Amino acid sequence: MKKQFNAIPKLAALSLLAAFAAPAMAQQAGDNVVNFGWAHIGLNQSSEPLKLGSTTVPGSGAHVSNADTAILQLTHFFTDNIAVTTDLGIPPKFKLAGEGTLNGLGQLGTATQWSPAVLAKYYFGDANSQFRPYVGAGVAYVWYSNIKLTSSLTGLLGGGDPKASTSADLSSSFVPVANIGMAYNFDKNWSANFSLSYVPLNTKADLTTTHGDGSVSHATTKITLNPMVSVLTVGYKF
């Protein structure tokens, strides 16, 4: 009887070691993973000079702020290595400020950017790997809402007319997305994920000013954004 009691701690220790040695079964064919976390959008930007009709404003430019937002990712594994991810989240707000000869105007406006994306990814390793780097590529559709212009920009485009009002239209587009990242699996359900995405993106701004006498004038510019998006999330597999 004493020998049996002495064997119990040894069996428990062996069971614990076996549990830690067992495959994690991180991601495999048929799995769905939900990731939620934070995204930082850093812009590699430039802008063309502002054009008032056919006249270019010398030395003019604009600068768009970086942004942070919450992100939601939904991933389905078709095989142990191939998956498709849909990127959603809270649309970030960007601030536009004048540069060069427009620097004195300060902030020119704000806009909310929508950019849902779908990416195909290849995960290295196998379904039991705790650490799984991956590469991906896909497409995003980008458009803008809640575009608000400041009185300083309206004053410039309206030529000082106190009754002038200005509206803006920012072009929308489909753009490619290149992605690399890594997933670290804590157990069979929970994981942490870090990724970087590059998006070659530009937008054309068409500014329409209606003057007090009813006449209408247009101003245009093109802003290249080319964001690098860094994402850190926690994932749950179900």
Solvent accessible surface area in square Angstrom, and as a share of the most:
residue,aa,sasa,rsa
1,M,163,0.73
2,K,157,0.66
3,K,173,0.74
4,Q,118,0.53
5,F,128,0.53
6,N,84,0.43
7,A,39,0.30
8,I,99,0.50
9,P,84,0.53
10,K,140,0.60
11,L,112,0.56
12,A,60,0.47
13,A,52,0.40
14,L,112,0.55
15,S,73,0.47
16,L,108,0.54
17,L,118,0.58
18,A,61,0.47
19,A,70,0.54
20,F,166,0.69
21,A,85,0.66
22,A,56,0.43
23,P,86,0.54
24,A,29,0.22
25,M,70,0.31
26,A,3,0.02
27,Q,8,0.03
28,Q,59,0.26
29,A,55,0.43
30,G,47,0.46
31,D,18,0.09
32,N,51,0.26
33,V,11,0.06
34,V,49,0.28
35,N,8,0.04
36,F,126,0.53
37,G,18,0.18
38,W,121,0.43
39,A,3,0.02
40,H,56,0.25
41,I,15,0.08
42,G,17,0.16
43,L,23,0.11
44,N,82,0.42
45,Q,48,0.21
46,S,68,0.44
47,S,35,0.22
48,E,86,0.38
49,P,59,0.37
50,L,9,0.05
51,K,96,0.41
52,L,67,0.33
53,G,53,0.51
54,S,116,0.75
55,T,86,0.50
56,T,59,0.34
57,V,29,0.16
58,P,106,0.66
59,G,54,0.52
60,S,9,0.06
61,G,12,0.11
62,A,13,0.10
63,H,82,0.37
64,V,13,0.07
65,S,33,0.21
66,N,81,0.42
67,A,9,0.07
68,D,79,0.41
69,T,24,0.14
70,A,28,0.21
71,I,17,0.09
72,L,58,0.29
73,Q,12,0.05
74,L,75,0.37
75,T,11,0.06
76,H,64,0.28
77,F,2,0.01
78,F,120,0.50
79,T,60,0.35
80,D,54,0.28
81,N,34,0.18
82,I,82,0.42
83,A,0,0.00
84,V,51,0.29
85,T,0,0.00
86,T,42,0.24
87,D,26,0.13
88,L,78,0.39
89,G,40,0.39
90,I,114,0.58
91,P,35,0.22
92,P,12,0.08
93,K,123,0.52
94,F,16,0.07
95,K,109,0.46
96,L,41,0.20
97,A,37,0.29
98,G,5,0.04
99,E,76,0.34
100,G,54,0.52
101,T,91,0.53
102,L,11,0.06
103,N,100,0.51
104,G,80,0.77
105,L,51,0.25
106,G,34,0.33
107,Q,78,0.35
108,L,6,0.03
109,G,3,0.03
110,T,22,0.13
111,A,13,0.10
112,T,14,0.08
113,Q,11,0.05
114,W,95,0.34
115,S,48,0.31
116,P,48,0.30
117,A,9,0.07
118,V,75,0.43
119,L,3,0.01
120,A,57,0.44
121,K,13,0.05
122,Y,96,0.36
123,Y,9,0.03
124,F,94,0.39
125,G,48,0.46
126,D,78,0.41
127,A,8,0.06
128,N,69,0.35
129,S,27,0.17
130,Q,88,0.39
131,F,103,0.43
132,R,0,0.00
133,P,50,0.32
134,Y,4,0.01
135,V,69,0.40
136,G,14,0.14
137,A,62,0.48
138,G,24,0.23
139,V,68,0.39
140,A,5,0.04
141,Y,76,0.29
142,V,3,0.02
143,W,87,0.30
144,Y,30,0.11
145,S,34,0.22
146,N,97,0.50
147,I,54,0.27
148,K,135,0.57
149,L,45,0.22
150,T,37,0.22
151,S,99,0.64
152,S,39,0.25
153,L,5,0.03
154,T,25,0.15
155,G,33,0.32
156,L,65,0.32
157,L,17,0.08
158,G,4,0.04
159,G,72,0.69
160,G,58,0.56
161,D,43,0.22
162,P,129,0.81
163,K,160,0.68
164,A,13,0.10
165,S,65,0.42
166,T,24,0.14
167,S,70,0.45
168,A,23,0.18
169,D,94,0.49
170,L,35,0.17
171,S,42,0.27
172,S,55,0.35
173,S,39,0.25
174,F,150,0.62
175,V,10,0.06
176,P,82,0.52
177,V,10,0.06
178,A,58,0.45
179,N,10,0.05
180,I,99,0.50
181,G,10,0.10
182,M,87,0.39
183,A,3,0.02
184,Y,93,0.35
185,N,3,0.02
186,F,120,0.50
187,D,66,0.34
188,K,127,0.54
189,N,41,0.21
190,W,122,0.43
191,S,7,0.05
192,A,29,0.23
193,N,12,0.06
194,F,77,0.32
195,S,3,0.02
196,L,63,0.32
197,S,14,0.09
198,Y,83,0.31
199,V,14,0.08
200,P,57,0.36
201,L,6,0.03
202,N,65,0.33
203,T,6,0.04
204,K,125,0.53
205,A,8,0.06
206,D,55,0.29
207,L,12,0.06
208,T,38,0.22
209,T,2,0.01
210,T,59,0.34
211,H,36,0.16
212,G,42,0.40
213,D,122,0.63
214,G,52,0.50
215,S,56,0.36
216,V,83,0.47
217,S,45,0.29
218,H,93,0.41
219,A,3,0.03
220,T,57,0.33
221,T,23,0.14
222,K,61,0.26
223,I,10,0.05
224,T,34,0.20
225,L,10,0.05
226,N,35,0.18
227,P,8,0.05
228,M,81,0.36
229,V,26,0.15
230,S,21,0.13
231,V,6,0.03
232,L,96,0.48
233,T,4,0.02
234,V,84,0.48
235,G,1,0.01
236,Y,89,0.34
237,K,21,0.09
238,F,140,0.59
